[in-house]
């Protein structure tokens, strides 16, 4: 454990950030899974919301920006193939 007061605070903040990022990541993965399991009309309506969630993950540096772009591309291709 850290000995300095500022380092202890940094450890606490990092733990909070880690939990928050895990929540955002898991929520987005669930949204992607639900998107792929839905019907044609509903999937095209849900796609912009899921893409927005992916963009927010990349903005927060939870995932890399290239991974976000790859995810969005694959999702868009799959939804267009269904429609």
Biopython code that builds the backbone (N, CA, C, O; Angstrom):
import numpy as np
from Bio.PDB.StructureBuilder import StructureBuilder

atoms = [
    (1, "UNK", "N", (0.849, -1.188, 0.000)),
    (1, "UNK", "CA", (0.000, 0.000, 0.000)),
    (1, "UNK", "C", (0.888, 1.242, 0.000)),
    (1, "UNK", "O", (2.009, 1.223, 0.508)),
    (2, "UNK", "N", (0.370, 2.305, -0.572)),
    (2, "UNK", "CA", (1.127, 3.549, -0.693)),
    (2, "UNK", "C", (1.278, 4.225, 0.663)),
    (2, "UNK", "O", (0.433, 4.077, 1.546)),
    (3, "UNK", "N", (2.357, 4.962, 0.810)),
    (3, "UNK", "CA", (2.624, 5.638, 2.076)),
    (3, "UNK", "C", (2.279, 7.118, 2.037)),
    (3, "UNK", "O", (1.961, 7.698, 3.075)),
    (4, "UNK", "N", (2.332, 7.733, 0.887)),
    (4, "UNK", "CA", (2.053, 9.157, 0.787)),
    (4, "UNK", "C", (0.560, 9.393, 0.644)),
    (4, "UNK", "O", (-0.162, 8.596, 0.045)),
    (5, "UNK", "N", (0.120, 10.496, 1.201)),
    (5, "UNK", "CA", (-1.303, 10.826, 1.181)),
    (5, "UNK", "C", (-1.816, 10.973, -0.254)),
    (5, "UNK", "O", (-2.898, 10.480, -0.574)),
    (6, "UNK", "N", (-1.062, 11.638, -1.109)),
    (6, "UNK", "CA", (-1.479, 11.856, -2.502)),
    (6, "UNK", "C", (-1.521, 10.528, -3.269)),
    (6, "UNK", "O", (-2.375, 10.329, -4.132)),
    (7, "UNK", "N", (-0.600, 9.635, -2.946)),
    (7, "UNK", "CA", (-0.576, 8.340, -3.633)),
    (7, "UNK", "C", (-1.758, 7.492, -3.212)),
    (7, "UNK", "O", (-2.331, 6.776, -4.033)),
    (8, "UNK", "N", (-2.132, 7.562, -1.938)),
    (8, "UNK", "CA", (-3.313, 6.835, -1.477)),
    (8, "UNK", "C", (-4.561, 7.333, -2.200)),
    (8, "UNK", "O", (-5.416, 6.547, -2.609)),
    (9, "UNK", "N", (-4.647, 8.645, -2.348)),
    (9, "UNK", "CA", (-5.791, 9.228, -3.062)),
    (9, "UNK", "C", (-5.795, 8.757, -4.514)),
    (9, "UNK", "O", (-6.851, 8.433, -5.057)),
    (10, "UNK", "N", (-4.630, 8.716, -5.140)),
    (10, "UNK", "CA", (-4.529, 8.273, -6.528)),
    (10, "UNK", "C", (-4.988, 6.819, -6.670)),
    (10, "UNK", "O", (-5.635, 6.463, -7.656)),
    (11, "UNK", "N", (-4.657, 5.990, -5.696)),
    (11, "UNK", "CA", (-5.086, 4.587, -5.717)),
    (11, "UNK", "C", (-6.604, 4.511, -5.639)),
    (11, "UNK", "O", (-7.230, 3.739, -6.365)),
    (12, "UNK", "N", (-7.196, 5.317, -4.755)),
    (12, "UNK", "CA", (-8.663, 5.346, -4.633)),
    (12, "UNK", "C", (-9.311, 5.803, -5.933)),
    (12, "UNK", "O", (-10.293, 5.211, -6.382)),
    (13, "UNK", "N", (-8.767, 6.851, -6.538)),
    (13, "UNK", "CA", (-9.330, 7.370, -7.785)),
    (13, "UNK", "C", (-9.207, 6.356, -8.913)),
    (13, "UNK", "O", (-10.125, 6.197, -9.718)),
    (14, "UNK", "N", (-8.063, 5.666, -8.970)),
    (14, "UNK", "CA", (-7.861, 4.666, -10.017)),
    (14, "UNK", "C", (-8.868, 3.532, -9.862)),
    (14, "UNK", "O", (-9.372, 3.018, -10.860)),
    (15, "UNK", "N", (-9.166, 3.140, -8.640)),
    (15, "UNK", "CA", (-10.143, 2.071, -8.404)),
    (15, "UNK", "C", (-11.530, 2.504, -8.875)),
    (15, "UNK", "O", (-12.256, 1.726, -9.494)),
    (16, "UNK", "N", (-11.887, 3.745, -8.577)),
    (16, "UNK", "CA", (-13.190, 4.263, -9.028)),
    (16, "UNK", "C", (-13.276, 4.274, -10.543)),
    (16, "UNK", "O", (-14.271, 3.845, -11.127)),
    (17, "UNK", "N", (-12.204, 4.779, -11.178)),
    (17, "UNK", "CA", (-12.177, 4.848, -12.640)),
    (17, "UNK", "C", (-12.260, 3.461, -13.255)),
    (17, "UNK", "O", (-12.965, 3.259, -14.244)),
    (18, "UNK", "N", (-11.539, 2.501, -12.673)),
    (18, "UNK", "CA", (-11.530, 1.136, -13.190)),
    (18, "UNK", "C", (-12.936, 0.526, -13.126)),
    (18, "UNK", "O", (-13.387, -0.104, -14.082)),
    (19, "UNK", "N", (-13.621, 0.717, -12.002)),
    (19, "UNK", "CA", (-14.988, 0.195, -11.876)),
    (19, "UNK", "C", (-15.931, 0.848, -12.878)),
    (19, "UNK", "O", (-16.762, 0.182, -13.496)),
    (20, "UNK", "N", (-15.787, 2.165, -13.027)),
    (20, "UNK", "CA", (-16.646, 2.896, -13.965)),
    (20, "UNK", "C", (-16.399, 2.420, -15.391)),
    (20, "UNK", "O", (-17.348, 2.205, -16.145)),
    (21, "UNK", "N", (-15.127, 2.254, -15.767)),
    (21, "UNK", "CA", (-14.794, 1.804, -17.112)),
    (21, "UNK", "C", (-15.277, 0.382, -17.363)),
    (21, "UNK", "O", (-15.731, 0.066, -18.463)),
    (22, "UNK", "N", (-15.183, -0.484, -16.344)),
    (22, "UNK", "CA", (-15.687, -1.851, -16.490)),
    (22, "UNK", "C", (-17.188, -1.837, -16.724)),
    (22, "UNK", "O", (-17.701, -2.610, -17.533)),
    (23, "UNK", "N", (-17.897, -0.957, -16.014)),
    (23, "UNK", "CA", (-19.350, -0.853, -16.195)),
    (23, "UNK", "C", (-19.691, -0.401, -17.616)),
    (23, "UNK", "O", (-20.549, -0.996, -18.269)),
    (24, "UNK", "N", (-19.020, 0.647, -18.093)),
    (24, "UNK", "CA", (-19.280, 1.151, -19.444)),
    (24, "UNK", "C", (-18.987, 0.078, -20.490)),
    (24, "UNK", "O", (-19.758, -0.112, -21.431)),
    (25, "UNK", "N", (-17.872, -0.616, -20.318)),
    (25, "UNK", "CA", (-17.495, -1.647, -21.276)),
    (25, "UNK", "C", (-18.485, -2.788, -21.305)),
    (25, "UNK", "O", (-18.871, -3.247, -22.380)),
    (26, "UNK", "N", (-18.902, -3.253, -20.138)),
    (26, "UNK", "CA", (-19.842, -4.370, -20.065)),
    (26, "UNK", "C", (-21.202, -3.960, -20.627)),
    (26, "UNK", "O", (-21.836, -4.740, -21.337)),
    (27, "UNK", "N", (-21.647, -2.764, -20.321)),
    (27, "UNK", "CA", (-22.924, -2.278, -20.830)),
    (27, "UNK", "C", (-22.906, -2.212, -22.355)),
    (27, "UNK", "O", (-23.883, -2.579, -23.008)),
    (28, "UNK", "N", (-21.809, -1.751, -22.914)),
    (28, "UNK", "CA", (-21.696, -1.655, -24.370)),
    (28, "UNK", "C", (-21.656, -3.044, -25.001)),
    (28, "UNK", "O", (-22.293, -3.273, -26.028)),
    (29, "UNK", "N", (-20.913, -3.974, -24.396)),
    (29, "UNK", "CA", (-20.882, -5.340, -24.934)),
    (29, "UNK", "C", (-22.268, -5.975, -24.912)),
    (29, "UNK", "O", (-22.645, -6.675, -25.853)),
    (30, "UNK", "N", (-23.029, -5.737, -23.845)),
    (30, "UNK", "CA", (-24.397, -6.259, -23.784)),
    (30, "UNK", "C", (-25.277, -5.626, -24.855)),
    (30, "UNK", "O", (-26.111, -6.302, -25.457)),
    (31, "UNK", "N", (-25.092, -4.335, -25.094)),
    (31, "UNK", "CA", (-25.879, -3.650, -26.123)),
    (31, "UNK", "C", (-25.566, -4.220, -27.506)),
    (31, "UNK", "O", (-26.464, -4.381, -28.332)),
    (32, "UNK", "N", (-24.298, -4.521, -27.756)),
    (32, "UNK", "CA", (-23.908, -5.115, -29.042)),
    (32, "UNK", "C", (-24.539, -6.495, -29.191)),
    (32, "UNK", "O", (-25.064, -6.831, -30.252)),
    (33, "UNK", "N", (-24.486, -7.290, -28.126)),
    (33, "UNK", "CA", (-25.068, -8.634, -28.154)),
    (33, "UNK", "C", (-26.579, -8.552, -28.421)),
    (33, "UNK", "O", (-27.111, -9.326, -29.216)),
    (34, "UNK", "N", (-27.262, -7.621, -27.759)),
    (34, "UNK", "CA", (-28.703, -7.459, -27.964)),
    (34, "UNK", "C", (-29.011, -6.970, -29.375)),
    (34, "UNK", "O", (-30.012, -7.370, -29.969)),
    (35, "UNK", "N", (-28.161, -6.114, -29.905)),
    (35, "UNK", "CA", (-28.355, -5.600, -31.261)),
    (35, "UNK", "C", (-28.295, -6.731, -32.279)),
    (35, "UNK", "O", (-29.118, -6.789, -33.193)),
    (36, "UNK", "N", (-27.337, -7.617, -32.127)),
    (36, "UNK", "CA", (-27.182, -8.711, -33.080)),
    (36, "UNK", "C", (-28.299, -9.748, -32.957)),
    (36, "UNK", "O", (-28.541, -10.516, -33.888)),
    (37, "UNK", "N", (-28.973, -9.770, -31.818)),
    (37, "UNK", "CA", (-30.028, -10.764, -31.598)),
    (37, "UNK", "C", (-31.408, -10.257, -32.008)),
    (37, "UNK", "O", (-32.372, -11.022, -31.968)),
    (38, "UNK", "N", (-31.531, -8.983, -32.402)),
    (38, "UNK", "CA", (-32.850, -8.415, -32.674)),
    (38, "UNK", "C", (-33.242, -8.559, -34.144)),
    (38, "UNK", "O", (-32.445, -8.968, -34.988)),
    (39, "UNK", "N", (-34.485, -8.210, -34.413)),
    (39, "UNK", "CA", (-35.049, -8.293, -35.759)),
    (39, "UNK", "C", (-34.501, -7.165, -36.637)),
    (39, "UNK", "O", (-33.752, -6.310, -36.163)),
    (40, "UNK", "N", (-34.876, -7.169, -37.906)),
    (40, "UNK", "CA", (-34.324, -6.224, -38.878)),
    (40, "UNK", "C", (-34.675, -4.771, -38.545)),
    (40, "UNK", "O", (-33.789, -3.923, -38.439)),
    (41, "UNK", "N", (-35.969, -4.493, -38.383)),
    (41, "UNK", "CA", (-36.401, -3.105, -38.135)),
    (41, "UNK", "C", (-35.819, -2.575, -36.830)),
    (41, "UNK", "O", (-35.306, -1.457, -36.786)),
    (42, "UNK", "N", (-35.897, -3.363, -35.785)),
    (42, "UNK", "CA", (-35.409, -2.913, -34.484)),
    (42, "UNK", "C", (-33.886, -2.733, -34.506)),
    (42, "UNK", "O", (-33.355, -1.820, -33.873)),
    (43, "UNK", "N", (-33.202, -3.594, -35.226)),
    (43, "UNK", "CA", (-31.737, -3.505, -35.265)),
    (43, "UNK", "C", (-31.286, -2.210, -35.935)),
    (43, "UNK", "O", (-30.342, -1.570, -35.471)),
    (44, "UNK", "N", (-31.952, -1.818, -37.023)),
    (44, "UNK", "CA", (-31.552, -0.581, -37.693)),
    (44, "UNK", "C", (-31.841, 0.641, -36.820)),
    (44, "UNK", "O", (-31.155, 1.658, -36.922)),
    (45, "UNK", "N", (-32.858, 0.537, -35.962)),
    (45, "UNK", "CA", (-33.161, 1.652, -35.057)),
    (45, "UNK", "C", (-32.179, 1.718, -33.895)),
    (45, "UNK", "O", (-31.850, 2.807, -33.423)),
    (46, "UNK", "N", (-31.706, 0.559, -33.428)),
    (46, "UNK", "CA", (-30.790, 0.520, -32.284)),
    (46, "UNK", "C", (-29.346, 0.827, -32.671)),
    (46, "UNK", "O", (-28.549, 1.214, -31.817)),
    (47, "UNK", "N", (-29.005, 0.660, -33.934)),
    (47, "UNK", "CA", (-27.607, 0.807, -34.372)),
    (47, "UNK", "C", (-26.982, 2.160, -34.002)),
    (47, "UNK", "O", (-25.865, 2.168, -33.484)),
    (48, "UNK", "N", (-27.638, 3.296, -34.238)),
    (48, "UNK", "CA", (-26.994, 4.575, -33.886)),
    (48, "UNK", "C", (-26.684, 4.701, -32.393)),
    (48, "UNK", "O", (-25.664, 5.281, -32.019)),
    (49, "UNK", "N", (-27.556, 4.163, -31.546)),
    (49, "UNK", "CA", (-27.312, 4.245, -30.110)),
    (49, "UNK", "C", (-26.093, 3.417, -29.718)),
    (49, "UNK", "O", (-25.279, 3.849, -28.901)),
    (50, "UNK", "N", (-25.968, 2.230, -30.299)),
    (50, "UNK", "CA", (-24.829, 1.363, -29.988)),
    (50, "UNK", "C", (-23.537, 1.979, -30.520)),
    (50, "UNK", "O", (-22.504, 1.923, -29.854)),
    (51, "UNK", "N", (-23.589, 2.563, -31.704)),
    (51, "UNK", "CA", (-22.401, 3.222, -32.260)),
    (51, "UNK", "C", (-21.973, 4.384, -31.364)),
    (51, "UNK", "O", (-20.781, 4.617, -31.167)),
    (52, "UNK", "N", (-22.945, 5.105, -30.828)),
    (52, "UNK", "CA", (-22.638, 6.195, -29.913)),
    (52, "UNK", "C", (-21.945, 5.672, -28.655)),
    (52, "UNK", "O", (-20.992, 6.280, -28.169)),
    (53, "UNK", "N", (-22.426, 4.542, -28.129)),
    (53, "UNK", "CA", (-21.805, 3.954, -26.942)),
    (53, "UNK", "C", (-20.354, 3.551, -27.232)),
    (53, "UNK", "O", (-19.469, 3.745, -26.399)),
    (54, "UNK", "N", (-20.123, 2.991, -28.421)),
    (54, "UNK", "CA", (-18.769, 2.582, -28.799)),
    (54, "UNK", "C", (-17.862, 3.807, -28.922)),
    (54, "UNK", "O", (-16.710, 3.778, -28.488)),
    (55, "UNK", "N", (-18.387, 4.881, -29.514)),
    (55, "UNK", "CA", (-17.597, 6.110, -29.638)),
    (55, "UNK", "C", (-17.225, 6.667, -28.267)),
    (55, "UNK", "O", (-16.111, 7.157, -28.078)),
    (56, "UNK", "N", (-18.140, 6.596, -27.319)),
    (56, "UNK", "CA", (-17.854, 7.103, -25.979)),
    (56, "UNK", "C", (-16.777, 6.274, -25.297)),
    (56, "UNK", "O", (-15.950, 6.816, -24.564)),
    (57, "UNK", "N", (-16.780, 4.958, -25.532)),
    (57, "UNK", "CA", (-15.714, 4.120, -24.975)),
    (57, "UNK", "C", (-14.359, 4.533, -25.534)),
    (57, "UNK", "O", (-13.374, 4.606, -24.799)),
    (58, "UNK", "N", (-14.310, 4.801, -26.829)),
    (58, "UNK", "CA", (-13.044, 5.211, -27.446)),
    (58, "UNK", "C", (-12.620, 6.581, -26.930)),
    (58, "UNK", "O", (-11.433, 6.824, -26.712)),
    (59, "UNK", "N", (-13.578, 7.469, -26.736)),
    (59, "UNK", "CA", (-13.261, 8.800, -26.243)),
    (59, "UNK", "C", (-12.694, 8.742, -24.825)),
    (59, "UNK", "O", (-11.801, 9.516, -24.477)),
    (60, "UNK", "N", (-13.211, 7.830, -24.012)),
    (60, "UNK", "CA", (-12.734, 7.677, -22.638)),
    (60, "UNK", "C", (-11.486, 6.803, -22.539)),
    (60, "UNK", "O", (-10.996, 6.548, -21.439)),
    (61, "UNK", "N", (-10.971, 6.345, -23.673)),
    (61, "UNK", "CA", (-9.792, 5.475, -23.731)),
    (61, "UNK", "C", (-10.007, 4.140, -23.035)),
    (61, "UNK", "O", (-9.055, 3.545, -22.529)),
    (62, "UNK", "N", (-11.255, 3.659, -23.003)),
    (62, "UNK", "CA", (-11.520, 2.324, -22.489)),
    (62, "UNK", "C", (-11.130, 1.308, -23.553)),
    (62, "UNK", "O", (-10.586, 0.249, -23.239)),
    (63, "UNK", "N", (-11.410, 1.633, -24.817)),
    (63, "UNK", "CA", (-10.954, 0.818, -25.934)),
    (63, "UNK", "C", (-10.192, 1.718, -26.901)),
    (63, "UNK", "O", (-10.352, 2.939, -26.878)),
    (64, "UNK", "N", (-9.377, 1.121, -27.737)),
    (64, "UNK", "CA", (-8.595, 1.880, -28.708)),
    (64, "UNK", "C", (-9.511, 2.389, -29.816)),
    (64, "UNK", "O", (-10.516, 1.754, -30.137)),
    (65, "UNK", "N", (-9.165, 3.530, -30.398)),
    (65, "UNK", "CA", (-10.029, 4.129, -31.427)),
    (65, "UNK", "C", (-10.145, 3.245, -32.664)),
    (65, "UNK", "O", (-11.191, 3.224, -33.312)),
    (66, "UNK", "N", (-9.064, 2.505, -33.003)),
    (66, "UNK", "CA", (-9.158, 1.609, -34.154)),
    (66, "UNK", "C", (-10.073, 0.434, -33.874)),
    (66, "UNK", "O", (-10.794, -0.014, -34.765)),
    (67, "UNK", "N", (-10.055, -0.072, -32.645)),
    (67, "UNK", "CA", (-10.969, -1.149, -32.278)),
    (67, "UNK", "C", (-12.403, -0.651, -32.366)),
    (67, "UNK", "O", (-13.286, -1.381, -32.816)),
    (68, "UNK", "N", (-12.644, 0.580, -31.941)),
    (68, "UNK", "CA", (-13.986, 1.151, -32.026)),
    (68, "UNK", "C", (-14.434, 1.229, -33.481)),
    (68, "UNK", "O", (-15.573, 0.889, -33.803)),
    (69, "UNK", "N", (-13.545, 1.673, -34.353)),
    (69, "UNK", "CA", (-13.897, 1.772, -35.771)),
    (69, "UNK", "C", (-14.156, 0.403, -36.374)),
    (69, "UNK", "O", (-15.074, 0.243, -37.180)),
    (70, "UNK", "N", (-13.354, -0.590, -35.992)),
    (70, "UNK", "CA", (-13.572, -1.944, -36.494)),
    (70, "UNK", "C", (-14.907, -2.500, -36.020)),
    (70, "UNK", "O", (-15.628, -3.129, -36.795)),
    (71, "UNK", "N", (-15.241, -2.274, -34.754)),
    (71, "UNK", "CA", (-16.527, -2.740, -34.224)),
    (71, "UNK", "C", (-17.689, -2.102, -34.971)),
    (71, "UNK", "O", (-18.633, -2.785, -35.368)),
    (72, "UNK", "N", (-17.612, -0.786, -35.160)),
    (72, "UNK", "CA", (-18.698, -0.074, -35.847)),
    (72, "UNK", "C", (-18.855, -0.577, -37.275)),
    (72, "UNK", "O", (-19.975, -0.749, -37.755)),
    (73, "UNK", "N", (-17.736, -0.814, -37.954)),
    (73, "UNK", "CA", (-17.774, -1.285, -39.327)),
    (73, "UNK", "C", (-18.424, -2.662, -39.411)),
    (73, "UNK", "O", (-19.292, -2.894, -40.252)),
    (74, "UNK", "N", (-17.996, -3.580, -38.530)),
    (74, "UNK", "CA", (-18.550, -4.932, -38.547)),
    (74, "UNK", "C", (-20.038, -4.932, -38.230)),
    (74, "UNK", "O", (-20.815, -5.642, -38.868)),
    (75, "UNK", "N", (-20.433, -4.132, -37.239)),
    (75, "UNK", "CA", (-21.854, -4.069, -36.880)),
    (75, "UNK", "C", (-22.689, -3.526, -38.035)),
    (75, "UNK", "O", (-23.755, -4.058, -38.344)),
    (76, "UNK", "N", (-22.201, -2.468, -38.667)),
    (76, "UNK", "CA", (-22.931, -1.867, -39.777)),
    (76, "UNK", "C", (-23.080, -2.856, -40.917)),
    (76, "UNK", "O", (-24.148, -2.960, -41.520)),
    (77, "UNK", "N", (-22.012, -3.585, -41.216)),
    (77, "UNK", "CA", (-22.077, -4.590, -42.301)),
    (77, "UNK", "C", (-23.077, -5.681, -41.969)),
    (77, "UNK", "O", (-23.846, -6.096, -42.836)),
    (78, "UNK", "N", (-23.082, -6.154, -40.732)),
    (78, "UNK", "CA", (-23.999, -7.220, -40.352)),
    (78, "UNK", "C", (-25.453, -6.761, -40.405)),
    (78, "UNK", "O", (-26.326, -7.506, -40.852)),
    (79, "UNK", "N", (-25.713, -5.538, -39.951)),
    (79, "UNK", "CA", (-27.086, -5.027, -39.937)),
    (79, "UNK", "C", (-27.566, -4.806, -41.373)),
    (79, "UNK", "O", (-28.720, -5.098, -41.685)),
    (80, "UNK", "N", (-26.697, -4.294, -42.248)),
    (80, "UNK", "CA", (-27.088, -4.105, -43.651)),
    (80, "UNK", "C", (-27.320, -5.430, -44.350)),
    (80, "UNK", "O", (-28.179, -5.524, -45.226)),
    (81, "UNK", "N", (-26.558, -6.469, -43.974)),
    (81, "UNK", "CA", (-26.757, -7.787, -44.583)),
    (81, "UNK", "C", (-28.098, -8.383, -44.163)),
    (81, "UNK", "O", (-28.745, -9.085, -44.940)),
    (82, "UNK", "N", (-28.508, -8.099, -42.929)),
    (82, "UNK", "CA", (-29.797, -8.599, -42.434)),
    (82, "UNK", "C", (-30.941, -7.895, -43.155)),
    (82, "UNK", "O", (-31.935, -8.517, -43.530)),
    (83, "UNK", "N", (-30.780, -6.582, -43.343)),
    (83, "UNK", "CA", (-31.877, -5.767, -43.911)),
    (83, "UNK", "C", (-32.085, -5.971, -45.386)),
    (83, "UNK", "O", (-32.968, -5.349, -45.976)),
]
sb = StructureBuilder()
sb.init_structure("model")
sb.init_model(0)
sb.init_chain("A")
sb.init_seg("    ")
for serial, (resi, resn, name, xyz) in enumerate(atoms, 1):
    if name == "N":
        sb.init_residue(resn, " ", resi, " ")
    sb.init_atom(name, np.array(xyz, "f"), 0.0, 1.0, " ", f" {name:<3s}", serial, name[0])
structure = sb.get_structure()
